[in-house]
Amino acid sequence: MLFTIPWSDMIDRHLSQEVSCGSNHKVLLKLGGLFHDIAKPMTKSLDDTGRARFLGHAKQGAAMTANILERLRFSNREIRIVESLVYHHLRPAQMANEGLPTPRAIYRYFRDTGEVGIDILILALADYLASRGPLVSMDEWGKNCQLINYILAEHDKQQDKILPSKLIDGHDIMNAFDLAPGPLIGKLLAMVNEAYASGELSTREEALALIRRELSSMNKRQTKVAQKSRDSEAQKD
């Protein structure tokens, strides 16, 4: 059963990375496994079929975990890592609700999870095995390993596709669309970077077209909000 577990020298090096004096990612991953379902008793409810649900247990569990580790005098970085493990531990399964996740979903997963993205994938496998116990299905286990392997492989490909500076930069965006410097430029660049890493664009023209569509959508949304505000004021009169 264990031969399908995703493993590589890269994963081994990552888990061995020192986080704080006396701890590394491997140690904190074990803490994440210990705490990941800590809020289930407080969030348990039954649906119409009598099935137990634990809505919000990841978010509440992350807050509880942070409080416990603060009292135990863990470093800020250690707390942040374990808190993130608990908060995001459902993400791998959520990404695969309808088959293998898209490149965009994988990009956003690693964007959101940062340095613990790999750790969470390993935690998801351990969580699956623990929840099934001796009743684990070899077929289902193989599918879970296939999912994690696919996510890691796609992430490796995306890491190699860093947005070339010559493709487009902030000055290009400001000049092309007559925009002032500000947070919007960073958001537009991030959007282009995501699309590039996901394989949805590869040229400067495609990047500018994507930005043009986004700015058009933003203008439409702002116009709609302004119209609703005017209608609301007119009704008051």
C-alpha positions in Angstrom: 0.0 0.0 0.0 2.8 2.4 0.8 4.5 2.3 -2.6 2.1 4.8 -4.1 2.9 7.5 -1.5 4.4 10.6 -3.2 8.0 11.1 -2.1 11.1 12.8 -3.5 14.3 14.3 -2.4 12.6 17.7 -2.7 9.9 16.7 -0.2 12.5 15.3 2.2 14.6 18.5 2.0 11.5 20.6 2.6 10.4 18.6 5.7 14.0 18.7 7.1 14.2 22.5 6.8 14.7 24.1 10.2 11.9 26.5 11.3 13.1 27.4 14.7 15.6 26.1 17.2 14.9 22.4 17.6 12.0 22.2 15.2 11.6 21.6 11.4 8.7 21.2 9.1 8.5 17.5 9.9 8.0 18.2 13.6 5.4 20.9 12.9 3.6 18.6 10.5 3.1 16.1 13.3 1.6 18.9 15.5 -0.7 19.8 12.6 -1.9 16.2 12.5 -2.5 16.3 16.3 -4.5 19.5 16.2 -6.2 19.5 12.7 -9.6 18.3 14.0 -9.5 19.9 17.5 -12.7 21.9 16.9 -14.9 19.1 15.7 -16.6 18.5 19.1 -17.5 22.2 19.2 -18.8 22.4 15.6 -20.7 19.1 15.4 -24.2 19.2 14.1 -26.6 16.7 12.4 -28.1 17.2 8.9 -31.6 16.1 7.9 -30.3 12.5 7.2 -28.7 12.3 10.7 -25.2 12.6 9.3 -22.7 14.4 11.4 -21.3 17.7 10.0 -18.5 19.9 11.3 -19.0 23.1 9.5 -16.3 25.7 10.2 -14.1 23.3 12.2 -11.0 24.1 10.2 -11.2 27.9 10.8 -12.2 27.5 14.5 -9.5 24.8 15.0 -6.8 27.1 13.6 -7.7 29.8 16.1 -7.7 27.3 19.0 -4.4 25.8 17.9 -2.7 29.3 17.7 -3.9 30.1 21.3 -2.6 26.8 22.6 0.8 27.2 20.9 1.1 30.8 22.1 0.6 29.6 25.7 3.3 26.9 25.1 5.7 29.6 24.0 6.2 28.5 20.4 7.8 31.0 18.1 5.6 33.2 15.9 6.7 31.3 12.8 6.0 27.9 14.3 2.5 29.1 15.3 1.8 30.5 11.9 2.8 27.2 10.2 0.8 24.9 12.4 -2.2 27.3 12.3 -2.1 27.3 8.5 -1.9 23.5 8.5 -5.1 23.3 10.5 -6.9 26.1 8.6 -6.2 24.6 5.2 -6.2 20.9 5.8 -9.4 20.4 3.8 -8.2 22.2 0.7 -6.7 19.2 -1.1 -10.0 17.3 -0.9 -12.0 20.4 -1.9 -9.9 20.9 -5.0 -10.8 17.4 -6.2 -14.5 17.5 -5.7 -15.0 17.1 -9.5 -12.0 15.1 -10.6 -8.4 16.4 -10.9 -8.0 20.1 -10.0 -7.3 22.6 -12.7 -3.9 24.3 -13.0 -5.5 27.6 -11.8 -6.9 25.8 -8.7 -3.4 24.4 -8.0 -1.8 27.8 -8.5 -4.2 29.4 -6.0 -3.7 26.6 -3.5 0.1 27.1 -3.3 -0.4 30.9 -3.4 -2.7 30.7 -0.4 -0.8 28.1 1.6 2.8 29.3 0.9 5.5 27.3 2.6 3.1 24.7 4.1 1.5 23.7 0.8 3.5 20.5 0.6 3.0 19.8 4.3 -0.8 20.0 3.9 -0.8 17.5 1.1 1.0 15.0 3.3 -1.4 15.8 6.1 -4.4 15.1 3.8 -3.1 11.6 3.0 -2.5 10.9 6.7 -6.0 12.2 7.5 -7.5 9.9 4.9 -5.8 6.8 6.2 -6.7 7.7 9.8 -10.4 8.2 9.0 -10.7 4.9 7.1 -8.5 2.8 9.4 -8.5 -1.0 8.7 -11.4 -0.4 6.2 -9.3 1.6 3.8 -9.9 0.7 0.2 -6.8 0.1 -2.0 -8.6 1.7 -4.9 -9.5 4.8 -3.0 -6.1 5.1 -1.5 -4.5 4.9 -4.9 -6.8 7.7 -6.1 -5.8 9.9 -3.2 -2.1 9.3 -3.9 -2.7 10.0 -7.6 -4.3 13.3 -6.7 -1.4 14.4 -4.5 1.2 13.3 -7.1 -0.7 15.2 -9.8 -0.9 18.4 -7.6 2.9 18.2 -6.9 3.8 17.6 -10.5 1.6 20.5 -11.7 3.2 22.7 -9.0 6.7 21.8 -10.2 5.7 22.8 -13.8 4.3 26.1 -12.6 7.4 26.9 -10.6 9.3 26.7 -13.8 7.0 29.2 -15.5 7.8 32.4 -13.7 6.3 35.3 -15.5 9.1 36.8 -17.8 9.6 40.5 -17.0 9.8 41.2 -20.7 6.2 40.0 -21.2 4.6 42.8 -19.2 5.3 44.9 -16.1 3.6 47.6 -14.1 4.7 50.4 -16.3 3.3 48.6 -19.4 -0.1 48.4 -17.7 -0.1 52.0 -16.6 0.9 53.2 -20.1 -1.5 51.0 -22.0 -4.5 51.8 -19.9 -3.6 55.3 -18.6 -3.7 54.1 -15.0 -2.0 55.8 -12.0 0.4 53.8 -9.7 -1.4 52.0 -6.9 -2.7 48.7 -5.5 -4.7 48.0 -8.7 -1.5 47.6 -10.7 -0.3 44.9 -8.4 -3.6 43.1 -8.5 -3.6 43.1 -12.3 0.0 41.8 -12.4 -1.0 39.0 -10.0 -3.9 38.1 -12.2 -1.6 37.9 -15.3 0.9 35.9 -13.4 -1.8 33.4 -12.3 -3.0 33.0 -15.9 0.5 32.6 -17.2 1.4 29.9 -14.6 -1.8 28.1 -15.4 -1.0 28.0 -19.1 -3.9 30.4 -20.1 -1.7 33.0 -21.8 1.9 33.2 -23.2 2.2 36.5 -25.0 2.1 40.2 -24.2 -0.9 40.7 -26.4 -2.8 38.0 -24.5 -1.8 39.6 -21.2 -3.1 43.0 -22.3 -6.3 41.5 -23.6 -6.9 39.8 -20.2 -6.3 43.1 -18.4 -8.6 44.9 -20.8 -11.4 42.5 -20.0 -10.9 42.7 -16.3 -11.0 46.6 -16.4 -14.1 46.5 -18.5 -15.8 44.1 -15.9 -14.7 46.4 -13.1 -16.2 49.4 -14.8 -19.5 47.6 -15.3 -19.6 46.6 -11.7 -18.9 50.1 -10.5 -21.5 51.5 -12.8 -24.1 49.0 -11.5 -23.3 49.9 -7.9 -23.5 53.6 -8.6 -26.9 53.1 -10.3 -28.2 51.2 -7.3 -27.1 54.0 -5.0 -28.8 56.6 -7.2 -32.0 54.5 -7.3 -31.9 54.1 -3.5 -31.5 57.9 -3.0 -34.4 58.5 -5.4 -36.7 56.2 -3.5 -35.9 58.1 -0.3 -36.9 61.4 -1.9 
